[in-house]
Amino acid sequence: MKATDKPYIILSAAMTIDGKIASKEGDTDISDDKDWREVHKLRTKVDAIMVGKNTILADNPKLHIKFYSHSGYYRIVVDSNLVTPIDSNVITYQLDLYPTIICTTENVPIDKIREYEAKNVKIITSGRKEHVDINALLLKLHQMGIKSILLEGGGNLNWSFIKENLVDEIRLTIAPWIIGGQNAISLVEGDGFSQMKNAPRYHLSKVKTRNNYVKLKFLKLT
């Protein structure tokens, strides 16, 4: 797939020094107020924000924009089995400003899909296997006019994009503490690469520090 055939993907996350984006109990309170404002400002610059279903199940976020004027964007949930609660915020909160797209597989029964469509949620099916075919999905989203996506995880969804070398830019905020935990979620989960040489490489284009926080911007090497 050509880069021009897919949306520009920005992976955005806050993590601890040891690379955790949540504690072993699921606590994601890593960003401070200034960092949250910068995240919301970045949201105003993209056509869509994307998360995995586990983010919805754990946090029930609205995935909206605060602090800044804007014209809205798409909220995209990758949910291979279509288990996003029908009363979750991404379905009930301001669909007129933040239309929601749930991406699932072709294995989901049509009756189940219609339940979500009745709530004015757009369902996109992509792939017949266990998980959503991310490459095919990005082509469909691009054809819809979605040219840029802010990828806000979690760890498994991040891996789905990293393993296919689909992330064009990474924005990281590193918080000044270490939380540990074998079961704490890392920035990227999944199977991982067996060898370093197979991993996507990035160029560090910007570094900022503030109150012991470090902000990093990486661009994909071409």
C-alpha positions as CSV (number, residue, x, y, z in Angstrom):
1,M,0.0,0.0,0.0
2,K,1.3,3.4,-1.0
3,A,1.7,6.1,1.7
4,T,-0.7,8.3,-0.4
5,D,-3.4,5.6,-0.3
6,K,-3.8,5.7,3.5
7,P,-4.3,8.4,6.1
8,Y,-1.3,9.9,7.8
9,I,-1.0,8.1,11.2
10,I,0.2,9.9,14.3
11,L,0.7,7.7,17.3
12,S,0.2,9.8,20.5
13,A,0.8,8.6,24.0
14,A,1.9,9.4,27.5
15,M,4.1,6.8,29.2
16,T,6.3,6.3,32.3
17,I,10.0,6.1,32.1
18,D,9.7,2.3,31.8
19,G,7.3,2.5,28.9
20,K,4.0,1.8,30.7
21,I,0.8,3.6,29.5
22,A,-1.3,2.2,32.4
23,S,-0.6,0.6,35.8
24,K,-1.3,-3.1,36.5
25,E,-4.7,-2.0,37.8
26,G,-5.5,0.0,34.7
27,D,-4.7,3.5,36.0
28,T,-3.8,5.8,33.0
29,D,-3.4,9.0,34.9
30,I,0.0,9.9,33.5
31,S,-0.4,13.3,31.8
32,D,-0.5,16.6,33.7
33,D,-2.9,19.4,32.8
34,K,-0.5,21.1,30.3
35,D,0.1,17.8,28.5
36,W,-3.7,17.2,28.2
37,R,-4.1,20.6,26.6
38,E,-1.4,19.8,24.1
39,V,-3.1,16.5,23.3
40,H,-6.4,18.2,22.7
41,K,-4.8,20.8,20.5
42,L,-3.3,18.0,18.4
43,R,-6.7,16.5,18.2
44,T,-7.9,19.7,16.4
45,K,-5.5,19.1,13.6
46,V,-6.6,15.6,12.5
47,D,-9.6,14.2,10.7
48,A,-10.1,11.3,13.2
49,I,-9.0,9.8,16.5
50,M,-8.7,6.0,16.8
51,V,-8.6,3.7,19.8
52,G,-9.1,0.0,20.4
53,K,-12.1,-1.5,22.1
54,N,-10.2,-2.1,25.3
55,T,-9.8,1.6,25.8
56,I,-13.5,2.0,25.5
57,L,-14.2,-0.9,27.9
58,A,-11.7,0.3,30.5
59,D,-12.2,4.1,30.4
60,N,-15.4,4.8,28.5
61,P,-13.9,8.0,27.1
62,K,-15.8,10.6,25.1
63,L,-12.9,11.1,22.8
64,H,-13.9,14.7,22.3
65,I,-12.0,18.0,22.1
66,K,-11.7,20.5,25.0
67,F,-10.1,23.9,25.4
68,Y,-10.0,24.8,21.7
69,S,-12.5,25.7,19.0
70,H,-12.9,23.1,16.3
71,S,-15.4,21.6,13.9
72,G,-15.3,18.1,15.2
73,Y,-13.8,14.9,13.8
74,Y,-14.5,11.2,13.5
75,R,-14.1,8.8,16.5
76,I,-12.9,5.4,15.3
77,V,-13.0,2.3,17.4
78,V,-11.3,-0.9,16.3
79,D,-13.4,-3.7,17.7
80,S,-13.0,-7.1,16.0
81,N,-15.9,-8.8,17.8
82,L,-18.2,-5.7,18.1
83,V,-18.5,-5.7,21.9
84,T,-18.4,-1.9,22.4
85,P,-21.3,-1.2,24.9
86,I,-24.2,0.3,23.1
87,D,-24.5,2.9,25.9
88,S,-20.8,4.0,25.8
89,N,-19.9,7.6,25.5
90,V,-18.6,7.2,21.9
91,I,-22.1,6.2,20.9
92,T,-24.2,8.5,23.1
93,Y,-22.1,11.7,23.3
94,Q,-22.5,14.4,20.6
95,L,-22.6,12.2,17.5
96,D,-23.5,15.2,15.4
97,L,-20.1,16.8,16.2
98,Y,-18.1,13.6,16.6
99,P,-19.5,10.9,14.3
100,T,-18.4,7.4,15.4
101,I,-17.1,4.6,13.2
102,I,-16.7,1.1,14.6
103,C,-14.4,-1.1,12.6
104,T,-15.0,-4.9,12.9
105,T,-14.7,-8.0,10.9
106,E,-17.0,-9.6,8.3
107,N,-17.7,-12.4,10.8
108,V,-20.0,-10.3,12.9
109,P,-23.7,-11.1,12.4
110,I,-25.7,-8.5,10.4
111,D,-28.3,-8.2,13.1
112,K,-25.7,-7.1,15.6
113,I,-24.4,-4.5,13.2
114,R,-27.9,-3.1,12.7
115,E,-28.2,-2.5,16.4
116,Y,-25.3,0.0,16.2
117,E,-26.5,1.5,12.9
118,A,-29.8,2.2,14.6
119,K,-27.8,4.4,17.0
120,N,-26.4,6.3,14.0
121,V,-23.0,4.6,14.3
122,K,-21.2,3.7,11.0
123,I,-19.9,0.2,10.9
124,I,-17.1,-0.7,8.6
125,T,-16.1,-4.4,8.1
126,S,-12.6,-5.3,7.2
127,G,-11.3,-8.8,6.9
128,R,-12.6,-12.3,7.6
129,K,-10.0,-13.4,10.1
130,E,-10.0,-13.1,13.9
131,H,-8.8,-9.5,13.8
132,V,-9.6,-6.4,11.7
133,D,-7.5,-6.2,8.6
134,I,-5.8,-2.8,9.4
135,N,-4.3,-2.3,5.9
136,A,-7.7,-2.8,4.2
137,L,-9.3,-0.6,6.8
138,L,-7.0,2.3,6.2
139,L,-7.8,2.2,2.5
140,K,-11.5,2.4,3.2
141,L,-11.0,5.3,5.6
142,H,-8.9,7.2,3.1
143,Q,-11.6,6.7,0.5
144,M,-14.0,8.3,2.9
145,G,-11.9,11.4,3.0
146,I,-10.1,10.7,6.2
147,K,-6.5,11.9,5.5
148,S,-5.0,12.0,9.1
149,I,-5.6,9.9,12.2
150,L,-4.5,10.3,15.7
151,L,-3.8,6.8,17.1
152,E,-4.3,6.8,20.9
153,G,-3.9,3.1,21.5
154,G,-3.9,1.0,23.6
155,G,-0.9,-1.3,23.4
156,N,-2.4,-4.0,21.2
157,L,-3.8,-1.6,18.6
158,N,-0.5,0.2,18.6
159,W,1.2,-3.1,17.8
160,S,-1.2,-3.7,14.9
161,F,0.0,-0.5,13.3
162,I,3.7,-0.9,14.2
163,K,4.0,-4.4,12.9
164,E,2.7,-3.3,9.5
165,N,5.0,-0.2,9.5
166,L,1.9,2.1,9.2
167,V,2.9,4.8,11.8
168,D,4.2,7.9,10.2
169,E,4.8,10.0,13.3
170,I,5.1,9.4,17.0
171,R,4.4,11.9,19.8
172,L,5.4,10.7,23.2
173,T,5.3,12.4,26.6
174,I,7.5,10.6,29.2
175,A,6.4,11.1,32.8
176,P,9.1,11.3,35.5
177,W,8.3,8.1,37.3
178,I,8.6,4.3,37.1
179,I,5.6,2.1,37.8
180,G,6.7,-1.4,36.9
181,G,4.4,-4.4,36.7
182,Q,4.6,-7.4,34.5
183,N,0.9,-7.0,33.7
184,A,1.0,-3.2,33.3
185,I,0.2,-2.2,29.7
186,S,3.2,-1.0,27.6
187,L,3.2,1.5,24.8
188,V,3.2,-1.4,22.3
189,E,2.1,-4.9,23.2
190,G,1.5,-7.8,20.8
191,D,4.0,-10.5,19.8
192,G,6.8,-8.1,19.1
193,F,9.6,-8.5,16.5
194,S,12.1,-11.4,16.9
195,Q,15.0,-9.2,15.7
196,M,15.9,-5.6,16.0
197,K,16.6,-5.3,12.2
198,N,12.9,-6.0,11.5
199,A,11.5,-3.2,13.5
200,P,10.5,0.1,11.9
201,R,13.0,2.9,12.5
202,Y,12.3,6.6,13.3
203,H,14.1,9.9,13.3
204,L,14.0,12.0,16.5
205,S,12.9,15.4,15.2
206,K,12.1,17.3,18.4
207,V,12.8,17.2,22.1
208,K,11.2,19.4,24.7
209,T,11.4,19.3,28.5
210,R,9.1,20.7,31.1
211,N,8.8,20.1,34.9
212,N,10.7,16.8,34.5
213,Y,8.5,15.7,31.7
214,V,10.1,14.9,28.3
215,K,8.2,15.4,25.0
216,L,9.5,13.5,22.0
217,K,8.5,13.7,18.3
218,F,9.7,11.0,15.9
219,L,9.2,10.8,12.2
220,K,9.4,7.6,10.2
221,L,12.6,7.1,8.2
222,T,11.9,6.7,4.5
